[in-house]
Amino acid sequence: MAHVYFTRHGQTVWNVANKICGATDVALTELGREQARLLGKTILEQGLQIDEILYSPLMRAKDTALEVSRITGIPANEEVRLMEQNFGKYEATARNGAEFQEMKKSFVNHFDGGETMLHLAQRIYNLLDDVKAKSDNRTYMLVAHNGIARVVHSYFNDMTNEEYAAFGIRNCEVREYIF
């Protein structure tokens, strides 16, 4: 059965500060770098058969992916479609802000200068369709962001709007999805 693995980047300085990163390029913390190293070691220990890592161009995902690649020997390549959603005026604001939490339930909202959830879903669904078409003989790991995790999960699972808005994964948590 064809499948894909997904992981979120390691911890960032804005994760610690409870700020929305979005399309802003934010660096990993030392803990985030350690999480990436541990992820690489876990992939080896569990014997996960991954042919290629595709990662977001934002430094937090890129640095995570390249560290995993260094440890595991799995080739890693940038995939621009994995870039996190642009949350417009909400970037650098509190992740748990009431207004932002409500706006995440509106799939056609541009967040005053950002990207709609629908546009994000189109980009990620197209990527997953491409990965599925190529995955007969290959297994991919996608290294990206929490907003991307939400869309990937919705590709494989039915969700209510509330479940979608609330969905998230921990830094360097690995999820396996079967096409």
C-alpha positions in Angstrom: 0.0 0.0 0.0 1.3 3.4 -0.9 1.8 5.8 2.0 3.5 9.0 3.1 5.0 10.2 6.3 4.5 13.7 7.6 6.4 15.5 10.3 6.4 19.1 11.7 9.6 21.0 12.0 11.4 21.2 15.4 10.7 23.8 18.0 11.2 27.5 17.0 11.8 30.6 18.9 8.3 31.8 18.1 6.8 28.4 19.3 8.4 29.2 22.7 6.9 32.7 22.6 3.5 31.4 21.6 3.6 33.4 18.3 2.1 32.5 14.9 5.0 31.8 12.6 3.1 31.4 9.3 5.2 32.4 6.3 7.6 34.3 8.4 11.0 32.6 8.4 11.8 31.8 12.0 14.8 29.8 13.3 14.8 26.6 15.3 15.8 26.7 19.0 18.5 24.4 20.3 15.8 22.1 21.4 14.3 22.2 17.9 17.7 21.1 16.5 17.9 18.3 19.1 14.3 17.2 18.1 15.5 17.0 14.5 18.5 14.8 15.5 16.3 12.6 17.6 13.8 12.3 14.7 16.6 11.1 12.4 17.8 8.5 15.0 14.2 7.3 15.5 13.7 6.8 11.8 16.8 4.6 11.7 15.9 2.7 14.9 12.3 2.0 13.7 13.6 1.0 10.2 11.3 3.4 8.4 11.8 2.9 4.7 11.7 6.4 3.3 13.1 7.1 -0.2 13.0 10.8 -0.2 12.3 13.8 2.1 10.4 16.7 0.7 10.6 19.9 2.8 9.3 23.4 3.0 11.7 26.2 2.0 11.3 27.9 5.4 14.4 27.5 7.5 12.7 25.8 10.4 11.5 22.9 8.1 14.6 23.0 5.9 17.0 22.7 8.9 14.9 19.9 10.4 14.8 18.0 7.1 18.5 18.4 6.4 19.5 17.2 9.8 17.3 14.1 9.4 18.8 13.6 6.0 22.4 13.9 7.4 21.7 11.3 10.0 19.7 8.8 7.9 21.2 9.3 4.5 17.8 9.8 2.9 18.0 12.4 0.1 16.1 15.6 0.8 14.7 18.1 -1.6 12.9 21.4 -1.3 9.2 21.5 -2.2 7.9 25.1 -2.3 4.3 23.9 -2.1 5.0 22.8 1.5 5.6 26.4 2.6 3.4 27.3 5.6 0.2 29.3 5.1 0.6 33.1 5.1 -1.6 34.3 8.0 -1.3 37.9 7.0 -1.9 40.4 9.9 -1.9 37.5 12.5 1.7 36.5 12.0 3.8 37.2 15.1 0.6 37.5 17.2 -0.5 35.1 19.9 -1.3 31.6 18.6 -4.2 31.3 21.0 -5.7 34.7 20.3 -9.5 34.6 20.3 -9.8 36.5 17.0 -7.3 34.3 15.2 -8.9 31.1 16.5 -12.3 32.3 15.1 -10.8 33.4 11.8 -9.2 29.9 11.3 -12.8 28.6 10.9 -13.3 30.8 7.9 -11.9 29.0 4.9 -12.2 31.9 2.4 -10.6 34.6 4.7 -7.3 36.1 3.5 -6.3 37.2 7.0 -5.8 40.7 5.8 -3.0 40.0 3.3 -2.5 36.3 3.8 -3.6 33.1 2.0 -7.0 31.5 2.3 -7.4 28.0 3.7 -9.0 27.0 0.4 -5.9 28.2 -1.6 -3.7 26.4 0.9 -5.7 23.2 0.6 -5.6 23.3 -3.2 -1.8 23.6 -3.1 -1.3 20.8 -0.6 -4.0 18.5 -2.2 -2.3 19.0 -5.6 1.1 18.1 -4.0 -0.4 15.0 -2.3 -2.0 13.9 -5.6 1.4 14.2 -7.2 3.1 12.3 -4.4 0.4 9.6 -4.7 1.0 9.3 -8.4 4.7 8.8 -7.9 4.5 6.7 -4.7 4.0 3.2 -6.3 7.7 2.5 -5.8 8.6 5.3 -3.4 7.8 6.5 0.1 8.1 10.1 1.0 8.4 12.0 4.2 7.1 15.6 4.1 8.7 18.0 6.6 6.6 21.1 7.0 4.4 23.1 9.4 1.4 22.8 11.7 -1.0 24.5 9.1 0.2 22.0 6.5 -0.3 19.1 8.9 -3.9 20.2 9.2 -4.5 20.1 5.5 -2.6 16.8 5.0 -4.8 15.2 7.8 -7.9 16.5 6.1 -6.8 15.0 2.8 -7.0 11.5 4.4 -9.7 12.0 7.0 -13.1 13.7 7.2 -13.1 16.5 9.6 -15.6 19.1 10.8 -14.6 22.8 10.6 -14.0 22.9 14.3 -11.8 19.7 14.2 -9.9 21.2 11.3 -9.3 24.5 13.0 -8.2 22.8 16.2 -6.0 20.1 14.6 -2.3 20.2 15.2 0.8 18.0 15.9 3.8 18.3 18.1 7.2 19.4 16.8 8.9 16.4 15.0 5.9 14.1 15.6 5.6 11.7 12.8 2.3 10.7 11.2 1.8 8.0 8.6 -0.9 8.3 6.0 -2.0 5.6 3.6 -3.3 6.5 0.2 
